[in-house]
Amino acid sequence: MKQVIFTIIILVLFPLLSSGFQGREMREYFATNFTADNGLPQNSIRKIAVDYLGFVWLATEGGLVRYDGSNFKVYNRAALDLDSDRIPTFKRNPAKDDFYAIAEGGKLIKIDGGNASEETSYSTVRSLDRTTLLPIQKQTGDQFVIPDMIPAKKVNYQIIQGKGTNYYMYRNEKILFCRADSVRQTLRFPGKMSFDVPPLRWNEERSSAFFGKALNVYNFMDIDGSLFYHIGGHGSYLLYLNPSSEQGISKIRLTGEIESNPAFINRSANVSIIHNQFNNQTFAFLNDHLYQISFRNNLLDTRLLMKGIDLNEDHVSAVYYQEKDEIIFLGSITKGLFVYTPKYFKTFLIGDDTEDNVFYAHLPYSLNSIITPQGYTADLTKPGAGAEKIAKDESLRSKFLILRDRKQFLWLAKIGPRNFVEKFSPDGKRLIKSWFISDEPVKFYQGNTREGIWIGSRSGTLFYLEQSPGKSDSIVVKAKIPDKEITWLLQNDPEHVLIGTVSGLYRYSLKSDKISQVREFRRLNIRTIYASDTNRLWVTTYGSGFYLIEKGKIHKMPSDQNRFLDYAHCILEDSLGNFWFTTNQGLFQARKQDLIDYRRGEAGNFLYLYYDKRNGFQTNEFNGACQPCGVKLANGRLSFPSLRGLVNFSPAKVHSPTLDAPFIIQNVNLDGNKLTFGDTLNLPFDFKHLTFSIATPYFGHKNNLRFLYQVKKSDGQQKAEWQNVSADREISLYNMPSGSYVLTIRKISNFGKKYVEKNLIINVAVAWYLRPWFIILATLGFVCTILFFVRWRTYYLIKQNQLLSQKVTRRTKELTNALEDLKVSDDKLQDQLKRQTQIIGVISHDLRTPLKHITLNSKKLHDHLEANYPSFPQLFLSKSIYESSDKIFALSDELLNFIKMTMKSRGEIKYEPVDIASILKEKRDLFADIAAAGETRIVLDIEENLPVFTNRNMLEIIIHNLLDNAVKSSWHDSIVLGCHQDNGTTVISINDTALGMPADIAGWLSDAENRDEGIVDDLPKNMGLGLIIVKEMTYMLKIRIKAESGPTGTQIQLLVDKPI
């Protein structure tokens, strides 16, 4: 009967007792378990402590471990001079509030500045305790034997750590309340006390000796600056030890949210207490619930942190609660470290595994609920409440579009063999009208200036459905963008509608009904367009990042370090001024003003916060290609579609782990060697590689950590750009010149350009060859070298002058003799020239005159016979005599001119400006009659006023011979004389259409290899003296000659490289 009554009381009172807890939203957590498989040296964690920087320290069987949220750093015998890797506990020196880890054997490891090092001030924990106890010996008169960190049974006192510099000491059934070096109060605590280290609380069999009748010094604990004692087996209350009260020792029952636990009410299970003495935190475990205990207003208040923890199954030995970020750390003797991070996001699901959980477009339906195109409505604040169906045949409606117009009517698209646009009542339960549409609709939009509905299709057609009173409500085609599926519609001004497509952004004019493409977005897959302000549009793309269009100018926005934002599906803005981006890899948060400032050139301090499944999603992949891509409810909650459920949250309640914790430079390596350093780092001048390793406590996603650094001269005159620190948080510097530098490392700590910064002075030593003493010595050495060189050079020059004088005397004598020989030779040469002149005269008088006479008389004879005796049988003989003598005369004339020129050229050839056109005209007139006799035309193709710098007489001889050769070989043909300039070279051409010059003669004439050898003996057959003269004279005038002969004639070019 008593049991029944007790049960009824429980059923009646439990809702009342739990009402306080129900008023507070229970946080859900994501658990991460670290073991020896993923970072820990081994799986036994005995204690957890957190230093003033925020680093989490773990006392394990495999060494002291520092955890910063991303990495575990192990301090064991390999890193420190320890006798054992086992770290049983931590200890504070109350006199100085120093923090230590204690290794097995009593060696102290000091923890300071985020690093652990061997303690040199105290050899063991005994000497550390002595610094605390020696001052109070004078007050008590007692001589204390300093206990080890794990006291033996014979030791009759124990130090109990308190808050700050407060501590307590139990001895001889007394509690001494101490602060620093003085005893403040004393309280009698009667009873037989055990000093043995208690076994693990999860081992009930071994624990029985220490809880119940027996007392143990390890059950003392400081809660918020007050001393309590926990009696095992009586977990519903603690003993409060207060020397200032009349009772001294009183029982205080646990209150607060633990009173809502049924096991606490009916006392079906004992409360287990774990005290974190190093961070002054006390926790209670009951019925898989974890509570935090605090002492305020003489009440032991409890607050439920989380559910689902099995103290015995998980072998929990240590707890730490980071209240600011709501993160729970649990240490296990067998299972390593559990880290519980809060889930700030809710995911709404329809059932367990259903296709309807793949969400796309949806709209607000009420204050807390949404509606989907499939006809589901759901209250997002009640994830377990399920969804209500308000429409039939929802499977036929497109998931990708839904619209509520300004009159609150709902618009949906029915997809099938025939496609329809449907208009529903505001509650979505009644179909008002449907319209057939020729293409599959994929986007709905109602503009700012018209009542009608804009419809974008899959094939790129823009439709319009008029909804103004008195006008036809048929669907009309407004524009077409062939083969480009429309992805977004937005009216950004009274005259234009922006159209996003899978391959570009277009602007549709409401006045002209014309479409123009926005050139900067060509071939970009547009996802969404969001108008945050009057003059600002934000455009997301699939694969090319997102952009800001401000006052007509387009700005590319920065991506995240993994470039997930290159594939942003959606942008929503909350009421706090933050943007939320959905991607295929998670959700991003950014401050809108930071992105605007980035556009203005303030690029250094922007921050993206990244959220993934650990924060409450069912999947990291959000959905896009729908309009709307996300919604903002009237209560401020945001909702985004994903491949599994609707992710929704209240932005004001999302608290990413804080980034404002300090950071440390934990390692500096110079050319592979670790350096010790302070605020200044001194380096040799010839170093190659300097590496800095950064660590900071942060227990959110590692992608949210953003470090920047810059290196600049300490005089401030040099400007330096901010650089991103690598993902492994290392900075590498190479081969810095001598000088003093400031390395500034900046950690972005929050939105609004907030950051934590640290400076390090780097002094690169001056090279020995740049130091003053070396410069002075080098200068003196240089001066001495110059003096020595001058003296040596002077001596050398004097000796050389003497030798030169001797050589000059000898050479003068040799030259005198040579001049005398030259004079003799000159006399002989003058005699030879005189004889040559005489020979020329003889030829001119004795040979040339008779030849000319013979030529003239033979011509007269031939003319006479031809005129008077045309049938004379030997008439051809007279003609032959005439022609032969004429050729001999011409040959002698050419030979004579050539000899004269050759004699003159033994001196310097006289060059002068020569008009090419005039020479070619003269030669044409000279040979015109002769050519006409052979029915051949001479044509000019010349550029006027084209002079060259050469010898006129010699050039005339060259042209004369070449033209004469062409005329002789031409019959019923044509000859073209030309001149022009080609890239600074004057080209003189003589081209004919006769049978052509023999190929071997043309090749010989064009061959420049043997020009410097003069006339050679091996000449082609039928070679005339005229061409030999031509080649020799072109050589003398440095004129290049090119000859080509073929069936169509001969082309000869003279290339003169000295034009005026």
NORPE-V761360 format. One record per backbone hydrogen bond with DSSP energy under -1.0 kcal/mol. CO is the residue of the C=O (numbers start at 0). NH is the residue of the N-H. Records with the same first field share a line. If there is no record, write none. Layout:
CO=NH  NH
This chain:
0=4
1=5
2=6
3=7
4=8
5=9
6=10
7=11
8=12
9=13
12=16
13=17
17=21
18=22
20=23
27=342
29=340
31=338
33=336
34=37  39
42=335
43=60
46=58
48=56
54=50
55=66
56=48
57=64
58=45
59=86
62=59
63=74
64=57
65=72
66=55
67=697
70=67
72=65
74=63
75=78  79
79=81
85=103
88=101
90=99
92=95  96
97=92
98=110
99=90
100=108
102=105
105=124
106=102
107=118
108=100
109=116
111=114
114=111
116=109
123=127
124=128
125=129
126=130
128=132
129=133
132=136
135=139
136=140
151=154
155=171
157=169
159=167
162=165
164=179
165=161
166=177
167=159
168=175
169=157
172=188
173=170
174=186
175=168
176=183  184
177=166
178=181
181=178
184=176
186=174
191=214
193=216
199=202
201=203
202=206
203=207
206=209  210
214=193
215=218
216=219
218=229
220=227
222=225
225=222
226=240
227=220
228=238
230=233
233=236
235=253
237=251
238=228
239=249
241=244
246=248
247=241
249=239
251=237
254=301
255=258
256=259
257=260
260=263  264
261=265
271=284
273=282
274=276
275=280
280=275
281=292
282=273
283=290
284=271
285=288
287=307  308
288=285
289=304  305
290=283
291=302
293=300
295=298
298=295  300
299=254
300=293
301=256
302=291
305=289
309=313
310=315
314=332
317=330
319=328
320=322
321=325  326
326=321
327=339
328=319
329=337
330=316  317
331=44
335=331
336=33
337=329
338=31
339=327
340=29
345=647
347=645
353=356
354=357
356=358  644
362=370
367=379
368=364  365
369=377
370=362
371=374
374=389
375=371
376=387
377=369
378=381
381=384
387=376
392=395
393=396
395=414
398=360
399=626
402=410
404=407
408=404
409=423
410=402
411=421
412=397
413=419
418=436
419=413
420=434
421=411
422=431  432
423=409
424=427
429=424
432=422
434=420
439=457
442=455
444=453
452=464
453=444
454=462
455=441  442
456=485
459=480
460=456
461=477  478
462=454
463=475
464=452
467=470
475=463
478=461
480=483
484=501
487=499
489=497
494=509
496=507
497=489
498=505
499=486  487
500=525
503=500
504=517
505=498
506=515
507=496
508=512
513=508
515=506
517=520
518=521
520=523
523=503
524=541
527=539
529=537
534=550
535=532
536=548
537=529
538=546
539=526
544=540
545=556
546=538
547=554
548=536
549=552
552=549
554=547
559=562
563=566
564=567
565=542  544
569=581
571=579
573=576
576=591
577=573
578=589
579=571
580=587
581=568
582=621
585=582
586=610
587=580
588=608
589=578
590=594
591=595
592=596
593=597
594=598
595=599
596=601
597=600
600=602
608=588
610=586
611=614
612=615
614=344
620=642
626=401
630=638
632=635
636=632
637=648
638=630
639=646
640=622
641=358
644=641
645=347
646=639
647=345
648=637
649=652
650=653
663=694
666=692
667=674
668=690
669=672
672=669
678=760
679=677
680=762
682=764
683=686
688=670
689=732
690=668
691=730
692=665  666
694=663
700=703
701=704
705=747
706=724
707=745
708=722
709=743
711=741
712=715
722=708
725=728
728=693
729=725
730=691
732=689
738=763
739=713
740=761
741=711
742=759
743=709
744=757
745=707
746=755
749=753
753=748  749
755=746
757=744
759=742
760=680
761=740
762=682
763=738
766=769
770=774
771=775
772=776
773=777
774=778
775=779
776=780
777=781
778=782
779=783
780=784
781=785
782=786
783=787
784=788
785=789
786=790
787=791
788=792
789=793
790=794
791=795
792=796
793=797
794=798
795=799
796=800
797=801
798=802
799=803
800=804
801=805
802=806
803=807
804=808
805=809
806=810
807=811
808=812
809=813
810=814
811=815
812=816
813=817
814=818
815=819
816=820
817=821
818=822
819=823
820=824
821=825
822=826
823=827
824=828
825=829
826=830
827=831
828=832
829=833
830=834
831=835
832=836
833=837
834=838
835=839
836=840
837=841
838=842
839=843
840=844
841=845
842=846  847
846=850
847=851
848=852
849=853
850=854
851=855
852=856
853=857
854=858
855=859
856=860
857=861
858=862
859=863
860=864
861=865
862=866
863=867
864=868
868=871
871=874
873=877
874=878
875=879
876=880
877=881
878=882
879=883
880=884
881=885
882=886
883=887
884=888
885=889
886=890
887=891
888=892
889=893
890=894
891=895
892=896
893=897
894=898
895=899
896=900
897=901
898=902
899=903
900=904
903=906
911=949
913=947
914=918
915=919
916=920
917=921
918=922
919=923
920=924
921=925
922=926
926=930
927=931
928=932
930=935
931=934
933=971
936=974
938=976
940=978
947=913
949=911
950=954
951=955
952=956
953=957
954=958
955=959
956=960
957=961
958=962
959=963
960=964
961=965
962=966
963=967
964=968
966=969
972=936
973=992
974=938
975=990
976=940
977=988
979=986
981=984
984=981
985=1055
986=979
987=1053
988=977
989=1051
990=975
997=1001
998=1002
999=1003
1000=1004
1001=1005
1002=1006
1007=1010
1009=1012
1010=1013
1016=1018
1023=1027
1024=1028
1025=1029
1026=1030
1027=1031
1028=1032
1029=1033
1030=1034
1031=1035
1032=1036
1033=1038
1039=1054
1041=1052
1043=1050
1045=1048
1048=1045
1049=991
1050=1043
1051=989
1052=1041
1053=987
1054=1039
1055=985
1057=948
